[in-house]
Structure formats: structure tokens, C-alpha cells
Amino acid sequence: MSDRGPDGALRTGNVVWRLYTDYADGSRRYAVLGTVATLIGRALGLLPALVIGLAVDAVFLGERAYALPLVPAELIPSTPTGQLYFSITVLLAATVGGAVLSWIEDWGWSVFAQRVQRSLRVDAYAALQDQELAYFTRRRTGDLMSVLNNDVNALQTFLEDGLSATVWILATVGGIGLILVGLNPTLTAVALLPIPALALFTLLFTRVVEPRYLAVREEIGDLNARLENSVSGIEVIKTQGAERFETDRVRAASDSYLRASLAAIRVRITYFPGLNLISGLGFAATFLLGGLWVLGATPLGLAGSLTPGAFVTFVIYAQQFIWPIIRLGDVVDDYERAKTAGLRVDELLSREPAVADSPDATALTVTDGTVDFESVTFAYGDDAVIRDVDVAVDGGATVGVVGPTGAGKSTLLKLLPRLYDADEGAVRVDGRDVRDVTLRSLRTAIGYVSQDPFLFYGTVAENIRYGTFDATDAEVRAAAERAQAGEFIRNLPDGYDTLVGERGVKLSGGQRQRLAIARTMLKDPEILILDEATSAVDTETEALIQASLQAFAADRTTFVIAHRLSTIRNADRVLVLDDGRVVEDGTHRGLLAEDGLYANLWRVQVGDIGSLPAAFLERALERQSVIARDDEDG
Ligand SMILES: Nc1ncnc2c1ncn2[C@@H]1O[C@H](COP(=O)(O)OP(=O)(O)OP(=O)(O)O)[C@@H](O)[C@H]1O
């Protein structure tokens, strides 16, 4: 975990506090409003006990004169009945004022918390998006969603409930403490006796509960990941008849979550009874000592005197003293959750993406469109997938990339838009290392159509426009026509306005591929990568798309990965990859004449299996068994 924030400043201190100070900008006034309302509200809330005690002594027993702090003497009636009405008026005013202030308090704190939550979530999402592709493949979607949802929400909960409660507690304890000391310092000391015990108990609680909350948090991440995976894979679950199996897996994850939750709950629920017990004992001691003093006794040699009214006030306050302490339990509980959540959110926010703009990166403006792979080596894990690839491609050329499955074709071309960075060597466009130009300019210059394109939930037109957001309707339609998608789009229920993607009309693989091609044609990039871009369309449609793709590719550097070799037979150049290396490099005709791997792959496709050399078949079998083994391991 990096210890530097997005602004580059050293990140120290408490993670929850740091996140709040980072994200409270522009919202602090709501917290100030909440704090002021809490303070005034608390002052009003403490008034009744004072007034009741005063009424007992002044109105009923005549033990002291009726006087209230901050209230001019001429406002106070002189008769006991008048003073009683006055007391009731003060109580009512305090109640009404308290209700209004309580509303303002909740509003201020809630707006503050919600606004901070919004900024935090947006930033966390932006930070997540900036992470390199490998970050996502190493983590489960459910886990990432948990950070953006559960963790950000836990931080908001503490802000909304915890922080306001802290102010409330401080105001209550401070206010009551001051009044009690004013009434009787010795009895106050007795009333405060439980506080060190409560502090110790709370400390112990946090020590024990913290790891348990962390465990709960991990279990919920597992459960979310499992649920997300099961829902996404529903088609496979159904076709494989694996519903029971999946339910069992969800049950197992739920069981682990239940166990972790119960372990945390067992600790959590001992906290409040413990607090109550300690503060109850303290309250009993206060009541006993104060009561004996009112009766004129001197218990345990402790001398003191108290009027009945002051005793009433004392007892009410001493009892009210329990509430902040109990609420403190909630605050500590919320805080513990917020802290574990904060660590995860902070880890994401402060993580430097492995693939990012270098400090002196400048925009790439493609002129010739040459692409060079210079001694490029790359591994996802320990084993190299691309080994020492050296290829120089002329600007405007169309290069076919072929080879057996798993040879590294897609991986090699993913290094060009920096979906991954080469471990060794360099990838250059127009002679510039792709790591020296801005990611935005690089990716704007490169169009990438994958085998299984993703459609966002939205209209067909929105999906084509994705990435070229300012394109006009006419441009969107023209791109769709060029990609041979116009006709099927017109036949959809709402044409270009038909909703597709998740929850929308389901499109076939070939239809999705054509939308992705239209998307890329609209983007009009200088360099084009077609990764099995037409593998899912029927041969007839493919022939039509090929014609327009060829026209599209004519004036830009194009890489075409294809298993159907007929797709690339007209390419200017064909690279044959095997086990991460370029093993052959030439034109379709030239490579056939070489009679190597390419020629054998071609024989397979034209159905001339009989003339394949035995070594090729042995190698193919060997490869299949490696893939099968990898699949099992994976
Ligand atoms: N995200 C990833 N993480 C780890 N390994 C990966 C990842 N993507 C691909 N691989 C592995 O890298 C190797 C090359 O994969 P790649 O997809 O580049 O091959 P390919 O030649 O394009 O294959 P195909 O023709 O089947 O698409 C394979 O062994 C594959 O399992």
C-alpha cells in the first residue's frame, strides 16, 4: 500500500479522518451547521432537569430563590404559581426548540455525509478505472463492487451517525459535567467514577472486535464474488444442470459469512450490556451517596449536603450520563467498521496504477503509422507469453497475425494500446515508445475490436457512439452501414433506439461484433487491431464485412488476428506466432512456399489433412494436452 495520496502528499495519521478531511471540501458548512445545532440542542436538552430541580427547591419547598442563569430577574414571576407556569413555559420552549434543532442537526449531518460519500465514491471509482487491466483480472468483480458499495457506505454511516453522535456526546458530557460540578463536586467525582472503567472496557472491546470485523468484511467479499459469478454464469449453470451445485457453493459461502458474523456479533453484543452494567453500578453509588446526604447522613466519613431539588437534578443528569456512554458504544462500533472499510478504500485511492502516463508524457500524433516491437518479452505471471519479439511494421500495412491457440497473438497486440506493458523491450508507434506518450492520445489513435465485444446497457446508437461521443446520428448510421450492421439494426423493434446490453434485447455474437466494428469505424483510428473481429458472423456476412474492412484498413496500419486464414490471405504481411515467438514472417504465398507452420495451418483449413506432416499433428496433440492441463489447473 502506497503512503502517498492522489495529490502526492504523504499520507499519515488516521485513515478515516484523513479520508474525511480529503473529501469534506465544499461540504464543511453542513457539518458546521450540524455541530452548532447539536450544541444548542444539547443546551436546550439539559435545561429541563435544571428547571425541575429549581422548581422543587424554589416553588415547592422554598429552599432557595428562583433564579435561572442568563434569565433577567425581572422576567421571573414572584408568586410560586407564576413560577410554576414560568417553569412549564421554559420546559415547553426547550422541547419545541429541541425538536426544531434536532431536525436541523440531522439535516446538516446527513447532507454532509451524503456529499462526502458521493465524492468518495466517484473518486474511488475513478481510481479503480485508472488501474491497469491486470489489476482487474487478479481481483474478483464482487470484491471490487464491495469496496465501491459496502465500504464507501460504511464510511458514510460513521460520518452521518458517528461523527454527529461524537459531538452530541461531547456536548452532553461537557454540559452535564459542568452543571454537576457546579451543584456538588464530590458527588460529581462519584458519578464520574465509572468512566475510566468504561474507557478500559471500550479499549478491550475494540482490540477483540477489530479482527472479527475484518474477517466479516472478507467473507462478504467472497460471498458477493460468488453471487456475482453465479448470476453472470446463469446460462452455463442451466445448460450444465448445475443449479444444485451452485446453490451449494452459495450456501457454503453464506455459511462462512454466517460464522464470521456470529463471531463478531458475540463480541459486539457483550459490549452494550457491559457498558450498562458499569454505568448502572456508578449510578447506584451516586444515588446512594446523594440520597444519604439529603437525609443528613455522613456515609463512610464523606460529608456533604444537598437540597432535594439539587438531588433531583443530579439524579436526572446522572441517569442522562448513561446515554452518551451507551451511544459511545455505537460510535466505537461504527468507527471500527469505518476503519476497516477506510483501509480498503484508501488502498484503492492511493494505489499507483502500474500502467499510467509517465510524468513527461506528451500527446501522440500519428503521421506514418509505423509500429515496432523491439525485443519484446512479456509474462502475465512467471512464464513468458511473448518471447523476444522483434517486428517492424510499415505505416499503412495490413498485417495478419496467426498461430495456434494460446500462441500469444492477442497478448502481443494488447501491448500496443498498453493494456499491458512489455516487461522487456519496447513497443513504438512512429518511433515513439508507447510509454512516453499519453495513454489518452495512444488509445485514441488505436481502434481495438475484440472477439467478444461488450455492449453497455443503452441504445444501439449509444453503443456505436461509445468513445466518439460527439458523432452525429448520420455519422452513426453511416458507420453502421459500413460495418454491415444497418439492416439488422433497422429490423430491431426500435431500430437505432433499441435497448441492448444487459437487460436489453439480446444480440447474437455476430451482431455484437458488427456493432463493435461500427464503433471502431466511427472512431476512425490511425491504427486498427482486429482480434478475431468477424469470427462470430456467418461466412456470407463475413465476406461483406471483409470488403468494407479492407477498404477501411487501406489507409491505416492494421493488425488482423484470425483463425480463419482466408481472412488474411490478402494481407501485406503475415506473422506466424508459436509459443510467444514469431516463427514465420512473410506473405501468404511466400509462407505457403516455405512449407512451415503456416502452410500446415492452411492445409488444415482447406481440408487437406491427409498431407499434414506427422510432426505437426503430434505437436497439435501435445498443445491440446497442455491447454487441457492449464484449464484443469486454472
Ligand atoms: N489475463 C491473462 N492472465 C493470465 N494469462 C493469460 C491472460 N490472458 C492470456 N493468458 C495466457 O497467455 C497465453 C497467450 O494467450 P493469448 O490470448 O495471447 O493467445 P492467442 O494466441 O491470442 O490465443 P487464441 O487464438 O486462443 O485467442 C495463453 O497461455 C493464455 O492462457
The ligand as an SDF file (V2000), in Angstrom:
LIG
                    3D

 31 33  0  0  0  0  0  0  0  0999 V2000
   -5.2180  -12.1040  -18.4680 N   0  0  0  0  0  0  0  0  0  0  0  0
   -4.4190  -13.1690  -18.5050 C   0  0  0  0  0  0  0  0  0  0  0  0
   -3.8340  -13.5980  -17.3900 N   0  0  0  0  0  0  0  0  0  0  0  0
   -3.0030  -14.6740  -17.4050 C   0  0  0  0  0  0  0  0  0  0  0  0
   -2.7250  -15.3990  -18.5030 N   0  0  0  0  0  0  0  0  0  0  0  0
   -3.2930  -15.0250  -19.6610 C   0  0  0  0  0  0  0  0  0  0  0  0
   -4.1700  -13.8950  -19.7200 C   0  0  0  0  0  0  0  0  0  0  0  0
   -4.5870  -13.7710  -20.9980 N   0  0  0  0  0  0  0  0  0  0  0  0
   -3.9840  -14.7740  -21.7040 C   0  0  0  0  0  0  0  0  0  0  0  0
   -3.2220  -15.5180  -20.9000 N   0  0  0  0  0  0  0  0  0  0  0  0
   -2.3850  -16.6640  -21.3100 C   0  0  0  0  0  0  0  0  0  0  0  0
   -1.4230  -16.2080  -22.2260 O   0  0  0  0  0  0  0  0  0  0  0  0
   -1.2440  -17.1320  -23.2840 C   0  0  0  0  0  0  0  0  0  0  0  0
   -1.4780  -16.4210  -24.6220 C   0  0  0  0  0  0  0  0  0  0  0  0
   -2.8210  -16.0240  -24.6910 O   0  0  0  0  0  0  0  0  0  0  0  0
   -3.3930  -15.2070  -25.9210 P   0  0  0  0  0  0  0  0  0  0  0  0
   -4.8110  -14.9330  -25.6580 O   0  0  0  0  0  0  0  0  0  0  0  0
   -2.4900  -14.0670  -26.1930 O   0  0  0  0  0  0  0  0  0  0  0  0
   -3.2100  -16.2730  -27.0830 O   0  0  0  0  0  0  0  0  0  0  0  0
   -3.8290  -16.2610  -28.5230 P   0  0  0  0  0  0  0  0  0  0  0  0
   -2.7510  -16.6900  -29.4110 O   0  0  0  0  0  0  0  0  0  0  0  0
   -4.4760  -14.9570  -28.8090 O   0  0  0  0  0  0  0  0  0  0  0  0
   -4.8940  -17.4020  -28.3500 O   0  0  0  0  0  0  0  0  0  0  0  0
   -6.3140  -17.6140  -29.0720 P   0  0  0  0  0  0  0  0  0  0  0  0
   -6.0190  -17.8440  -30.5020 O   0  0  0  0  0  0  0  0  0  0  0  0
   -6.8590  -18.8280  -28.4020 O   0  0  0  0  0  0  0  0  0  0  0  0
   -7.1070  -16.3700  -28.8110 O   0  0  0  0  0  0  0  0  0  0  0  0
   -2.2060  -18.2630  -23.0310 C   0  0  0  0  0  0  0  0  0  0  0  0
   -1.4790  -19.3130  -22.4280 O   0  0  0  0  0  0  0  0  0  0  0  0
   -3.2060  -17.7050  -22.0620 C   0  0  0  0  0  0  0  0  0  0  0  0
   -3.6680  -18.6930  -21.1950 O   0  0  0  0  0  0  0  0  0  0  0  0
  1  2  1  0
  2  3  1  0
  2  7  2  0
  3  4  2  0
  4  5  1  0
  5  6  2  0
  6  7  1  0
  6 10  1  0
  7  8  1  0
  8  9  2  0
  9 10  1  0
 10 11  1  0
 11 12  1  0
 11 30  1  0
 12 13  1  0
 13 14  1  0
 13 28  1  0
 14 15  1  0
 15 16  1  0
 16 17  2  0
 16 18  1  0
 16 19  1  0
 19 20  1  0
 20 21  2  0
 20 22  1  0
 20 23  1  0
 23 24  1  0
 24 25  2  0
 24 26  1  0
 24 27  1  0
 28 29  1  0
 28 30  1  0
 30 31  1  0
M  END
$$$$
